[in-house]
Amino acid sequence: MAVLEVRNLSKSFGNLEVLSDISFEVKKGEAVAVIGPSGSGKSTLLRCINQLEKANGGTIRICDTDMLSVNENGKSVYADKDTLRAIRLKTGLVFQNFNLFPHMTVLRNITEAPVCVLKKSKEEAAATAMELLKKMGLESKAKSYPCELSGGQQQRVSIARALALSPEILFFDEPTSALDPELTGEILKVIKELASEGMTMVIVTHEMGFARDVADKIIFMEGGYIVEQGGPEQLFGESASDRVKQFLQRFNNL
């Protein structure tokens, strides 16, 4: 079963086309890594799927519900507001720069959306939050503020915040790019654990060794296009694309 289906997606900023004819799908329980050079459109792709940017064409279907579809005139149109809101609740996005509320404690950062959006009681939301913090190894930081945490701790809180809404699919936009190498490992460990638990994920990453070891499927993008997609053994092994081989050459001895 496909949790996410993207077909012929395009996105332009003025005359600059940043996504062109993007097509792929993510099955339930799959971890998909999106790799490629900077400026290839990876983050824009995630922003379009998460309704932070509007696509110009193509279709997006999430959990058997059309978010963006093509009408009888061949024009791509978005679903109504209620449908878009329902879809938004099925997705979670972890940003590269954490995006925590600085004036809220760690606990409130995690409980705010479940209480305000899902209308859960404060007690129920707090109990879930504490379970997630324990999972992240941050149970003792519930009353701390983001400024009192390391970058790695802040990113783990942002992952817990995304998980608190029980998304069907979780997106990561270069989750380690704002961290120094010493802290990168703890975030990759959390994502690896989520993958082993069957969490459906799409991960934009520059960590090639991680992508090779954790992803069920890898998508290589450049210049707004998908150059190649397939299993890690395909892309890191006998890739059909000379460009992919060139990009991954320095990582093949990992």
N, C-alpha and C positions, 0 to 999 in steps of 0.2 A: 504494500500500500504506500503510495506517494503522499508524504505530508506536504511537500512543496513541489509545485510544477511551474517552471518559468519557460515561456515560449516566445522566441523572436523579440525579446525585450530590447528597446532602444531608449536612449536618453541623451538630450542635447542641452547645453547651456549656450543659448544664442546660436551662433554658427558652429560651435565646437561640439562635435558628437563624441560623447564619452563612453557610451555603451551602444553596441551595434549587433543586432541579431543574436542576442544571448539566449541560449536554450539549455536547460538541464533540469534534473529532478532529484529530490532527496527523499529516500524511503524512510519509513519509520525505523528508528534505532540506528540510522546511519550517522557517521561522523564524516563530513565533507570538508576538506581543506581547500581554500582558494588561495593560490600562490601566483607570483608574477612580479615583475619589476614595479617600482613606485610609479604612480600615474597611469596604471593600466586600467583603472575603473573598478577595482575590487571594493573599495569602501562605498563608492556611489551605488554599486549593485546592492549592497546590504541596506543602504539608506532607502532605495526605491522599494525593496521588499518590506521594509519596516515603516513605510508611509512617511518617511522624513523628507523624501523627494518624490516628485511626480514624474512618472515615466511618460515618454511621448508615444510609445507604441508597444505592441506585443500583449501578452497575457501573463497574469500571475494568479495561481490557484493555491490556496492554503487550506489544508484539512477539508478537502472536497468542497470548498466555497470559493467562488470567483471573486477575487479582489479587483482585478483588472481583466476585462474581456473585450472582445471585438464585436461591435454591433452589426446590424444588417447592412450598414453603409461602409463597413470595413474600417471603422474608426474605433480605436481603443478607448473604452470608457470605464470609469471607476464605479464600484458598487455604491449603494446609498450609504448614508452616514451610519445608520444602525449596523449594517453589515460590516462596514469598515471597523467600527468599534469592536464588534464581536471578534473579528479576525485579529485585531491588535492585542486582544487579551490572550490569544493563543500563541503569541510570539514574545520572545524576550531578547533584548539586545544589551550586550556588555560593551561599553565604549572603551577606547584606548586610554582616555584620560579620566576614567572613574566616574565623573559627573555625579558625585555624592552631594547632598545638601549640606553645606558647611555648618549651618546653624542648628542642625539636628544631630542627636546622638546616633550611634550606630544602630541601636534598636529601632529608633523611630524612622531612620532611613529605610529600614526593611519593612516596617509595618505600615507605613503611610499609604502605599498603594492598595494593599489588601483591605485596609479599613475604609479608605475613601472611594476606591473603585469597585472592589468586590463586596463591599458592605459587610465585611467580617467584623466580629466583635474585637475590641482591643485585646481581650484576653486570649482569644483564639489566634489572632495574628501574632501576638507576642510569643505564644507557645511555639508556633511554627518557626518564627524568627530565631528563637533560641536553639531549636533543633538544627537549623541551617548553620548558625554560628558555630555550634559544636562540630558539625560536619567540616566546617572550614578551619577548625582549630582556633576560633576566636571567641569562645564563650565568655572569656573574662573581659572582653572589650565592649560589651553591650552598652555600657553607660559612657563610653569614650566618644569623643568627637573626631571627625575625619582628620583634623590637623594634628591629632595626637597619635596617628597611625603611620606606619611606613607605607610606601607606595604599594608593596605587595599585599599588605593587610587591607588597604583601601580597595584594591582590585578584588580581593576575596569577598569583601563586604558587597561590592557591586554585583558580583556573581550571585551571592545569597539574595540580594534584592531582586534580581531577575528571576531566580528560582521560586521566590515567595509567591509569585502569581501562577505557579504551576503551568508554565507554558508547554505547548506541544512541541515547539522547536525553539532552540536557543541559538542566537547569533553572537559571534565574537568578532569585533573589529580590531584586529591587531592588539590583542589583550596584553601583550608584554612589551609593546614598543615604547611605553613611557617609563619602563623599569630598567634599573641597572642589571647586569648579567647575574648578579648574586641573588636577586629577587625573582628573576624570570622562572627559575626552576619550580618554585612553590606554586606558581599559577599554572604552569604546564602540568604539574602533578594533579591539581584539582580537576583540570579539564580531562586528563587521562582517566581519572576515577569516574567522572560523569560518563565518559564514553563506555567504560566497562560496565556501567549500570544500564546502558541502553538508551541514554538521552540522545535525542535527535539534535544534531548540531551542524552549523555551518561556521567555519572558522577561517577568517582571513588572517594569514600569518606569514611572517618571514622566517619562522623557525623550521627549516627544512627537515632536520632530523626528526622533529616532533611530528611534522606532517606525514613523513614516511612511515613512522612507527605507529601512529594512532589512527590516521584517516582510513576509512573504507574506500573512499574515492577522492581523487585530487583533480581540481580544475586549474589549468594554467591559463592566465589571461595576459594579454598584452595589447596595448593600443585600443582598448575598448572591446576587443574580441576574445572569445574563447578559442585558443589555439589548439588545445588538446584537453581531453578529460578521460580519466580511466583509473584503474587501481594503482596503488603505489608501486607495485612490482612492474607495471607497464611504464609509468613515467620515469621512475628512477632506474629502470632497467633498459628495455629496448624501446624507447620512445620513438614514435613515427616522425616526430618533428625535430628537425635540426636545431630550431630555436630553443626548444625545451631542453635538448641535450646540452646545448651551450650554456643555458642558464643554470642547469643542475650539475654541470661538470665538477665544480669545486666542492660540491656536497657529496659526491658519490663515494668518497672515502670515509664518510662518517661512520 
